[in-house]
């Protein structure tokens, strides 16, 4: 199962990234565990300097921006 983590403090960008990830998972019809991490200590511990950040299976894929649904689909297919 794919594990997707969205790290951010709950701002508008973080919410948009979460929505884009959910749409990408739905479009691909895959089973994925999507987790929102809003705890500041956990975000810092992960080494994230800019939010929102997107981790797929423990690998940092984007930081400080909101990728579009198509870009997330491409990342999930890799």
MODELLER restraints for C-alpha pairs under 7 A, 6 or more apart:
rsr = mdl.restraints
at = mdl.atoms
rsr.add(forms.Gaussian(group=physical.xy_distance, feature=features.Distance(at['CA:1:A'], at['CA:31:A']), mean=6.08, stdev=0.5))
rsr.add(forms.Gaussian(group=physical.xy_distance, feature=features.Distance(at['CA:1:A'], at['CA:32:A']), mean=5.64, stdev=0.5))
rsr.add(forms.Gaussian(group=physical.xy_distance, feature=features.Distance(at['CA:2:A'], at['CA:31:A']), mean=6.81, stdev=0.5))
rsr.add(forms.Gaussian(group=physical.xy_distance, feature=features.Distance(at['CA:2:A'], at['CA:32:A']), mean=4.64, stdev=0.5))
rsr.add(forms.Gaussian(group=physical.xy_distance, feature=features.Distance(at['CA:2:A'], at['CA:33:A']), mean=6.20, stdev=0.5))
rsr.add(forms.Gaussian(group=physical.xy_distance, feature=features.Distance(at['CA:2:A'], at['CA:57:A']), mean=6.16, stdev=0.5))
rsr.add(forms.Gaussian(group=physical.xy_distance, feature=features.Distance(at['CA:3:A'], at['CA:32:A']), mean=5.73, stdev=0.5))
rsr.add(forms.Gaussian(group=physical.xy_distance, feature=features.Distance(at['CA:3:A'], at['CA:33:A']), mean=4.80, stdev=0.5))
rsr.add(forms.Gaussian(group=physical.xy_distance, feature=features.Distance(at['CA:3:A'], at['CA:34:A']), mean=6.23, stdev=0.5))
rsr.add(forms.Gaussian(group=physical.xy_distance, feature=features.Distance(at['CA:3:A'], at['CA:56:A']), mean=5.89, stdev=0.5))
rsr.add(forms.Gaussian(group=physical.xy_distance, feature=features.Distance(at['CA:3:A'], at['CA:57:A']), mean=4.92, stdev=0.5))
rsr.add(forms.Gaussian(group=physical.xy_distance, feature=features.Distance(at['CA:4:A'], at['CA:32:A']), mean=6.95, stdev=0.5))
rsr.add(forms.Gaussian(group=physical.xy_distance, feature=features.Distance(at['CA:4:A'], at['CA:33:A']), mean=5.99, stdev=0.5))
rsr.add(forms.Gaussian(group=physical.xy_distance, feature=features.Distance(at['CA:4:A'], at['CA:34:A']), mean=4.79, stdev=0.5))
rsr.add(forms.Gaussian(group=physical.xy_distance, feature=features.Distance(at['CA:4:A'], at['CA:35:A']), mean=6.17, stdev=0.5))
rsr.add(forms.Gaussian(group=physical.xy_distance, feature=features.Distance(at['CA:4:A'], at['CA:55:A']), mean=5.72, stdev=0.5))
rsr.add(forms.Gaussian(group=physical.xy_distance, feature=features.Distance(at['CA:4:A'], at['CA:56:A']), mean=4.65, stdev=0.5))
rsr.add(forms.Gaussian(group=physical.xy_distance, feature=features.Distance(at['CA:4:A'], at['CA:57:A']), mean=6.22, stdev=0.5))
rsr.add(forms.Gaussian(group=physical.xy_distance, feature=features.Distance(at['CA:5:A'], at['CA:34:A']), mean=5.89, stdev=0.5))
rsr.add(forms.Gaussian(group=physical.xy_distance, feature=features.Distance(at['CA:5:A'], at['CA:35:A']), mean=4.74, stdev=0.5))
rsr.add(forms.Gaussian(group=physical.xy_distance, feature=features.Distance(at['CA:5:A'], at['CA:36:A']), mean=5.89, stdev=0.5))
rsr.add(forms.Gaussian(group=physical.xy_distance, feature=features.Distance(at['CA:5:A'], at['CA:37:A']), mean=6.87, stdev=0.5))
rsr.add(forms.Gaussian(group=physical.xy_distance, feature=features.Distance(at['CA:5:A'], at['CA:54:A']), mean=5.88, stdev=0.5))
rsr.add(forms.Gaussian(group=physical.xy_distance, feature=features.Distance(at['CA:5:A'], at['CA:55:A']), mean=5.02, stdev=0.5))
rsr.add(forms.Gaussian(group=physical.xy_distance, feature=features.Distance(at['CA:5:A'], at['CA:56:A']), mean=6.50, stdev=0.5))
rsr.add(forms.Gaussian(group=physical.xy_distance, feature=features.Distance(at['CA:6:A'], at['CA:18:A']), mean=6.67, stdev=0.5))
rsr.add(forms.Gaussian(group=physical.xy_distance, feature=features.Distance(at['CA:6:A'], at['CA:35:A']), mean=6.20, stdev=0.5))
rsr.add(forms.Gaussian(group=physical.xy_distance, feature=features.Distance(at['CA:6:A'], at['CA:36:A']), mean=4.91, stdev=0.5))
rsr.add(forms.Gaussian(group=physical.xy_distance, feature=features.Distance(at['CA:6:A'], at['CA:37:A']), mean=5.96, stdev=0.5))
rsr.add(forms.Gaussian(group=physical.xy_distance, feature=features.Distance(at['CA:6:A'], at['CA:52:A']), mean=6.79, stdev=0.5))
rsr.add(forms.Gaussian(group=physical.xy_distance, feature=features.Distance(at['CA:6:A'], at['CA:53:A']), mean=5.77, stdev=0.5))
rsr.add(forms.Gaussian(group=physical.xy_distance, feature=features.Distance(at['CA:6:A'], at['CA:54:A']), mean=4.91, stdev=0.5))
rsr.add(forms.Gaussian(group=physical.xy_distance, feature=features.Distance(at['CA:6:A'], at['CA:55:A']), mean=6.51, stdev=0.5))
rsr.add(forms.Gaussian(group=physical.xy_distance, feature=features.Distance(at['CA:7:A'], at['CA:36:A']), mean=6.10, stdev=0.5))
rsr.add(forms.Gaussian(group=physical.xy_distance, feature=features.Distance(at['CA:7:A'], at['CA:37:A']), mean=4.70, stdev=0.5))
rsr.add(forms.Gaussian(group=physical.xy_distance, feature=features.Distance(at['CA:7:A'], at['CA:38:A']), mean=6.08, stdev=0.5))
rsr.add(forms.Gaussian(group=physical.xy_distance, feature=features.Distance(at['CA:7:A'], at['CA:43:A']), mean=6.16, stdev=0.5))
rsr.add(forms.Gaussian(group=physical.xy_distance, feature=features.Distance(at['CA:7:A'], at['CA:51:A']), mean=6.62, stdev=0.5))
rsr.add(forms.Gaussian(group=physical.xy_distance, feature=features.Distance(at['CA:7:A'], at['CA:52:A']), mean=5.59, stdev=0.5))
rsr.add(forms.Gaussian(group=physical.xy_distance, feature=features.Distance(at['CA:7:A'], at['CA:53:A']), mean=5.04, stdev=0.5))
rsr.add(forms.Gaussian(group=physical.xy_distance, feature=features.Distance(at['CA:7:A'], at['CA:54:A']), mean=6.48, stdev=0.5))
rsr.add(forms.Gaussian(group=physical.xy_distance, feature=features.Distance(at['CA:8:A'], at['CA:14:A']), mean=5.63, stdev=0.5))
rsr.add(forms.Gaussian(group=physical.xy_distance, feature=features.Distance(at['CA:8:A'], at['CA:37:A']), mean=6.32, stdev=0.5))
rsr.add(forms.Gaussian(group=physical.xy_distance, feature=features.Distance(at['CA:8:A'], at['CA:38:A']), mean=5.22, stdev=0.5))
rsr.add(forms.Gaussian(group=physical.xy_distance, feature=features.Distance(at['CA:8:A'], at['CA:51:A']), mean=5.16, stdev=0.5))
rsr.add(forms.Gaussian(group=physical.xy_distance, feature=features.Distance(at['CA:8:A'], at['CA:52:A']), mean=4.74, stdev=0.5))
rsr.add(forms.Gaussian(group=physical.xy_distance, feature=features.Distance(at['CA:8:A'], at['CA:53:A']), mean=6.64, stdev=0.5))
rsr.add(forms.Gaussian(group=physical.xy_distance, feature=features.Distance(at['CA:9:A'], at['CA:38:A']), mean=4.76, stdev=0.5))
rsr.add(forms.Gaussian(group=physical.xy_distance, feature=features.Distance(at['CA:10:A'], at['CA:38:A']), mean=6.40, stdev=0.5))
rsr.add(forms.Gaussian(group=physical.xy_distance, feature=features.Distance(at['CA:13:A'], at['CA:52:A']), mean=6.59, stdev=0.5))
rsr.add(forms.Gaussian(group=physical.xy_distance, feature=features.Distance(at['CA:13:A'], at['CA:66:A']), mean=6.51, stdev=0.5))
rsr.add(forms.Gaussian(group=physical.xy_distance, feature=features.Distance(at['CA:14:A'], at['CA:52:A']), mean=5.22, stdev=0.5))
rsr.add(forms.Gaussian(group=physical.xy_distance, feature=features.Distance(at['CA:17:A'], at['CA:66:A']), mean=5.48, stdev=0.5))
rsr.add(forms.Gaussian(group=physical.xy_distance, feature=features.Distance(at['CA:20:A'], at['CA:68:A']), mean=6.61, stdev=0.5))
rsr.add(forms.Gaussian(group=physical.xy_distance, feature=features.Distance(at['CA:20:A'], at['CA:69:A']), mean=5.15, stdev=0.5))
rsr.add(forms.Gaussian(group=physical.xy_distance, feature=features.Distance(at['CA:21:A'], at['CA:69:A']), mean=6.75, stdev=0.5))
rsr.add(forms.Gaussian(group=physical.xy_distance, feature=features.Distance(at['CA:21:A'], at['CA:72:A']), mean=6.67, stdev=0.5))
rsr.add(forms.Gaussian(group=physical.xy_distance, feature=features.Distance(at['CA:23:A'], at['CA:69:A']), mean=6.81, stdev=0.5))
rsr.add(forms.Gaussian(group=physical.xy_distance, feature=features.Distance(at['CA:24:A'], at['CA:69:A']), mean=5.51, stdev=0.5))
rsr.add(forms.Gaussian(group=physical.xy_distance, feature=features.Distance(at['CA:24:A'], at['CA:72:A']), mean=6.35, stdev=0.5))
rsr.add(forms.Gaussian(group=physical.xy_distance, feature=features.Distance(at['CA:24:A'], at['CA:73:A']), mean=5.43, stdev=0.5))
rsr.add(forms.Gaussian(group=physical.xy_distance, feature=features.Distance(at['CA:50:A'], at['CA:63:A']), mean=5.77, stdev=0.5))
rsr.add(forms.Gaussian(group=physical.xy_distance, feature=features.Distance(at['CA:50:A'], at['CA:64:A']), mean=4.54, stdev=0.5))
rsr.add(forms.Gaussian(group=physical.xy_distance, feature=features.Distance(at['CA:51:A'], at['CA:63:A']), mean=5.97, stdev=0.5))
rsr.add(forms.Gaussian(group=physical.xy_distance, feature=features.Distance(at['CA:51:A'], at['CA:64:A']), mean=4.64, stdev=0.5))
rsr.add(forms.Gaussian(group=physical.xy_distance, feature=features.Distance(at['CA:52:A'], at['CA:63:A']), mean=5.88, stdev=0.5))
rsr.add(forms.Gaussian(group=physical.xy_distance, feature=features.Distance(at['CA:52:A'], at['CA:64:A']), mean=5.20, stdev=0.5))
rsr.add(forms.Gaussian(group=physical.xy_distance, feature=features.Distance(at['CA:52:A'], at['CA:65:A']), mean=6.30, stdev=0.5))
rsr.add(forms.Gaussian(group=physical.xy_distance, feature=features.Distance(at['CA:53:A'], at['CA:62:A']), mean=5.50, stdev=0.5))
rsr.add(forms.Gaussian(group=physical.xy_distance, feature=features.Distance(at['CA:53:A'], at['CA:63:A']), mean=4.20, stdev=0.5))
rsr.add(forms.Gaussian(group=physical.xy_distance, feature=features.Distance(at['CA:53:A'], at['CA:64:A']), mean=6.14, stdev=0.5))
rsr.add(forms.Gaussian(group=physical.xy_distance, feature=features.Distance(at['CA:54:A'], at['CA:60:A']), mean=6.00, stdev=0.5))
rsr.add(forms.Gaussian(group=physical.xy_distance, feature=features.Distance(at['CA:54:A'], at['CA:61:A']), mean=5.57, stdev=0.5))
rsr.add(forms.Gaussian(group=physical.xy_distance, feature=features.Distance(at['CA:54:A'], at['CA:62:A']), mean=5.21, stdev=0.5))
rsr.add(forms.Gaussian(group=physical.xy_distance, feature=features.Distance(at['CA:54:A'], at['CA:63:A']), mean=6.47, stdev=0.5))
rsr.add(forms.Gaussian(group=physical.xy_distance, feature=features.Distance(at['CA:55:A'], at['CA:61:A']), mean=5.58, stdev=0.5))
